[in-house]
């Protein structure tokens, strides 16, 4: 497969994708539209800078995205907007060997973190560019419904005004 796209871009060329406009799409629109935005501080920033100097961030909570999708009968893992990855740390471990200058040779290993019960620890993340696209479509849909509603009621008011004038 050829991929000439930079990593920070999502490939969206119609020649390399298939449009999935289906019933599940409406469930997705509803799930994302109903999310609340949160203001929060990141734990690692608090640990590094202190509570008072850690900056505020705004966004969605990945676990809430997952739940909102699940509540609509969807699986978050089916969508690129939601990511769940194993948490790991890297450690440099001495091999017991020395390099040409006599320095210890190390190898880097990834150690997957476990909780107190020995279960793998996972961290969830979001791709906001994908969430925003869904949110924009959901917002456009809601706005269209409001515009249609307004048009119907403007016509009804006009009809009532005409009937009222005819009664005089």
WOBELCOR-V269361 format. One record per helix or strand of 3 or more residues. SS is the DSSP state (H for helix, E for strand). FROM is the first residue (numbers start at 0). TO is the last residue. If there is no record, write none. Layout:
BEGIN
ss:from:to
SS:FROM:TO
SS:FROM:TO
END
This chain:
BEGIN
ss:from:to
H:13:15
H:22:32
E:37:39
H:42:48
E:56:58
H:61:70
H:75:77
E:81:85
E:87:97
E:103:111
E:121:125
H:127:166
END
